[in-house]
Amino acid sequence: MNYILFDGPVREALLPFTFTRPVADIRIGILTIREKWEKYLGNTTTTITEDYLSEKYPMVEMEQNVLINASFLPNAELVDMVKALGENEAIFYEDDVVAFYSKETQNDIDLSSFNQKEYTGDIIRIEYTWDIFSKNEVALQADFDFITEGRKSQPISSTNNLINPENIFLEEGASVEFSILNATDGPIYIGKDAQVWEGSLIRGSFALCDNATVKMGGKMYGATTIGPHSKVCGEVSNTVIFGYSSKGHEGYLGNAVLGEWCNIGADSNNSNLKNNYAKVRIWNYATEKFDQTGLQFCGLMMGDHSKTAINTMFNTGTVIGVNCNIYVPGFPRNFVPSFSWGGASGFSSYLPRKAFEVAKVMMARRGVEFNDVEARILEHVFELTQKWRNY
């Protein structure tokens, strides 16, 4: 069977992260949503997404296809239902389609005419940016159980102090020395060739993905995921970093989500709690206004390729777009459109030509090429987001 992941109606509410990737490539827990589905299905997937992203994330259609709503995370029960789908059958969760069977020759599919199967079990769905960190604990535990089932952790060095070590798993090549790991409240997963440097303090649930690093003295609180090739230090709590990003110095990052290729300057901090303890409102691209999250704790949302200078401060519930460069002292406003340059005293447009020069250097440091495909995606994002800049 050919499996295709589609963005569904939540894509705009997941901006700025879906400016540069399909919904399927959001990381939550240990794996991206695509990686979860592929491991459960035992099969590769392709994607239906925005046209400007399709060159990097193409869709492959075959004679028989199952289309899956990528905002839903897989579990064993749901995957069994997906694998069993036949012609003119669809799976629904409440009023939303989860998956349906399609033939290559079918056009203008009317799901109301399908045999509708209802999924009634527990499920995790990512509908808003803040879901990525607020649902990370449940997703991380599910990934940990799935990835480690029937496997044995690599030995953990005797230089460490461990609490609940049976809930700690190290992949091949992982290195942890002279640190304290407490897995009482959730699992701790250290990916392949990842490193935890001396003096670090880690409380589960926590995932350090392949080739990522916690630098000396890092203080990591659950439920936190540090994506592949990322580097972190300071104090990090209930945060998801997609990958290839750096928060390599002191400072607080909490109840936050960072995309790829971000850099947080030394001694930068975000607020995650309002002084009056009120529920946090945050910019929602889908409604083009500040919407209520229902959360008391909500910090920073930062899109790909954005950077901050040292001592940058962010108010509670701040949204930073793609390719922003924030360097002026003080608190910038709590919605910064993509390709913005400046800070609390004001912004100007960060032209793609200048932004791409930085991206090329940063990506080359990690052995990744900034190519024409990436440039075309970001140029399109620059045009899409002009209406919010108007600098």
N, C-alpha and C positions, 0 to 999 in steps of 0.2 A: 504494500500500500504506500502511496505517496502522501506525505503529511505536509500541510502548509499552515503556517502561523499567520494570523491576520491581526492588525492593530485594533480593530473594533472602535466603538464610539468613545473610548476614554482617552484617546491619544492626545487631544488638545489639553485636557486636564493634567497630563503628565509632562507637558512642556515646563521647563526648557530642556529636559533630558531627551525627549523624543524629537527635538529639532535635528538631532544628529544620529539617531538610531531608531529602529523599530521598537515597539513595546516589548517584543520578545527578547531584546538584548539589554533590558534593565536587569541589574544585579540586585538580588534580595536573598537573604540567607547566605549560603556559600556560593551558589551557582547563579548564572543568569537564568531567566525564565526559559530561554531556548535550550540551554544546557540541561535543565531539569527534564523538559519534555523529551529531548533526544535520549537521555539516559533511561528514562522510563519506557519509552517506545522501542529502544534498541534500533533506532533509525535516524537518519539525518532529516532535517527540515529545511524548507525555504520559506519565503516571506511575501505577503502582500502588504505593502506599505505605500508611503507617498512616492509619487513619480520621481522626485529629485533624489530620493534615497535608493531607488531600485537598481542603479548601476552597481552600488556596493552591496546591496542586499537583494539579489534577484529572486524572482519567483519561478519555479519550475512546475509546470502542470503536466500531468500524465493522464492516461485513459481513466484511471480511478484515483480519486483524491479524497482525503479527509481534511477539511479546513477547521482549524482550532483557534478559538479566541484567546490571544496571547495574554490577556489580562488575568486569566485564571491559571493558578499554579496547579500542577498535576499532583495526584496521589494515586495509590495503587487501585482503589475502587474506581475512580474516575477514568484512569487509563484503561482498565478492563472494559469499561463501557465504550470508550473511544475506539478501541481495537475491534470491538464487535459490531460497529456501525455498518449497516448495509445500505443499499440503494434507497433513496427517498426517506432516510432516517436522520433525525437530529436530536441532540441532547440539549436540554434547557436547564438552567438553574434559575428558579423563580421566573421572571419574564425575559431573561437574557439567554441568548444562544451561546452555548459553550463549544459545540462542534457539530459539523454536519458532513454528510457524504455528498460528493459531487462527481459527475462524469464530465470529461473534457468537452463534450458536446452540449452540455447544459448552459443555457444563457438565461439571465434575468430570473434567478432562482427565487421562488416564492416559498419561504419556509413554513408558511401557514398550511401548505398542502402536504407537508412532510409528516411522517409518523413521528410524533414528538415524545421523546423519552425524558422523564424528569429525574434529574439528579438531586437527591435530598440529603446527602451526607455533608460532613464538614468540608469546607473549602476556603482557600485563601484567594482573594481577588485584589488586585492593585488597581485602584480607580483614581487616586489623587497622589500628588507628589509626597505628601506626608505619610501615606500608607507605607512607603518604602522603608522608613525607619520605625514607624509605630507597629508594623506587623513583622519586623525583622526577627524578633525573638522566636515567634512560632515557625517562621520559614527556616531559620537557622537550625532549630532543633530537628525539623523534618529532614533537611538536607544531611545533617550529621548522621541521623539514624540510617538514612538510605545509603550514603556513601560508605559508611564504616561497617555496615552489616556483614558479619562473617569474616571480617578482616582483623588483623592485629596491628596495633600501633608500632612504629619504630621505637626503639628504646629511648627513654628520656634521661638525660644526663643527671647524675647524682648530685651535681652542684646546685640543683634547683630545690625549692621547697614546694611540695605539691599537696593540694587538698582535693580529695575525691579524684585520684589519678585515673580511675577506671573510666572517667568521663572526659579524658584528655586523649587526643589522637594526633600523632605526628606522622606525616607522609615521608617518603624517602627523601633524604637530603636535607630535611628540616633541622635547624639548629637552635637550641634554647639553652642558655647558660646563666647561672647565678641569678635566677629570677624567681618570683613567687607566682604560682598559677593556682587559682582557686576556682574549681569547677563545681562548687556546691549548687549554685543557682542556675547552671546551664553548662552546656558542653564547651570545650575549648578545642578548636581545630587549627592545626598548623600545617599549611600546604607544602607541596614539594619545593625544596630548596629555599623555603622561607626562613627568616632569621629573627630571633628575639634576642636582642643584645642585653648585656649585663645590667642588673639593677631594675629590670622592668617589673611592673605589678599588673597582673591580668586577672580579671574576674569574668567568668562566663556569664551569659553565652558570648562567645567571641570566635571569629574566624579570621585567620591571616592566610590569604590565598597564595597561590604559587609565586615564588620569587619576591614576595613582599617582605618588608622589614619594620620591626618595632625598634627604634633606636634607644640608646642607653637612658634608663630612667623613665621610660614611657609608662603612663598610667592609663590602662585601658579598662573601661567599664562596659558591661553588657547593656543592651544587645548590640554589638558592634561588628561590622564586617569591613575588613581592609582588603580591597581588591588586588588582583595580580600586579606585581611590579610597583606597588605603592610604598611610600615611606612615611612613617608617622612617629611622633614623639609628643611630649606634653601630656595634656589631659584630654581624652577622647571618650565620649559617652553616647551610647545609643545612636551611632552614626554608621552610615553606609557610604563607602568610597568605591566607586565602580572599578577603577584600575588606573595605573600609570600616573597617579597623582601624588603630591607630596605635601605633608604637613610635618616638616622635619624638625620643628623646634618647639619651645615652650609656648603655652597658650591653650585656651579652652575651645573645644569644638564639641557641641552636644546637640542631640536631637536634630541631626543634620544629614544632608545627602550631598555628596560631591560627585560630579561626573568624571570623565577621564581628562588627563593632561592639565589638571588644576595645580596651582601652587599657592599655599597659604604661608605668608611671611612670618618671620619670628615674632613671638609675643602678640600675635593676632588672637582675638577672642570673639565669640558670638554669645549674645544673650539668648537663653532658651526659656525664660520665665519673665512675665511682665511684673513690674513693681506692684501692681494692684492685684496680682494673681488671677487676672481675668483670662478667659479662654482666648486663644490666639487666632487672629484673622490673617490670611496670607493671600498674596496675589494669585489669581487663578486665570490662566490664559484663555480658558474655555468661556468664562463669563466676562472676562476683561474687567474684573473688579476684585476687591479684597473680600474673600469669602471666609466664613467661619469654619475652622477645622474641628471644633469640638474638643481640642486638646489644650491642656494647661501648659504643656511643655512643647515648644516647637522652635527650632533654631534657624539654620541657614540652608537654603537650597541653591546650589551653584552649578551652572551648566558647564559643558566641556570647554577646555582651553582658557578658563578664566583664572586670573592671578590677583594676589594682594601684596602690597608692600608690608614692611614690618609695622607692628603696632596698629594694624587695622582693626576697627571695632564695628560689629554688626548688631543692629537691634533685633529683638525677638521677631521671628517670622519674616526674615529677609529673603527675597528671591533675586538671584543674580543670573543674568542670561548667559549666552555663549560668547566666548572671546571678549570678556571684559577685563580691563586693567584698572585696579582700584588702588590709589596710592596717596591720596590727600588725607591728612589727619582729620579725625572726627568721625561721626557716624554718617555714612552715606544713607540716602533714602532707602526705604525697605522694598522697593522694586527698582532694579537697575536693568534696563533693556540691553539686549545683546549688542556687542560691538560698541560698548561705552568705555570712555577713557576719562578718569578723574576721580572724584570723591565727594566729600561733604560740601565743598565749595562750588560744586558744579561739574558737569560732564560735557565732553565733546565726542564726536563720532570717532571710533577707532577703526581706521580704514583697513580693509582686508589686506592690502599690500603690506602694511606694517605688521598686522597680526600674523600673517603667514610667515614672515621672517622669524618671529619668535617661535612659532609652532615647528618650523623646520629644525631649528636648533634643539629645542626641547625633546622632540621625538627622536632625533638622531642620537641623543645621549642614551636613549634606551634601545637603540638598534632598530628603530621603526622609521620607515620613510614617509615623509609628508608628500603625497603624490597628487596628481591632477584630479583624481576622483575626490579626495578629501577637500581639495581647493574648491571644486565645483559645488560640493555640498555646503561648505561654509559661505561661499559667495551667495548661494540661494538663501541661506539663513539671514545674511546681511540685508538682502532685499526684502525678505518677509517681515523683518522686524523694524524696518524704517519708520513705520507709523507710530511706534512707541518712543522712538528717539527724538526726532524733530529738533536736534541740536543745531 
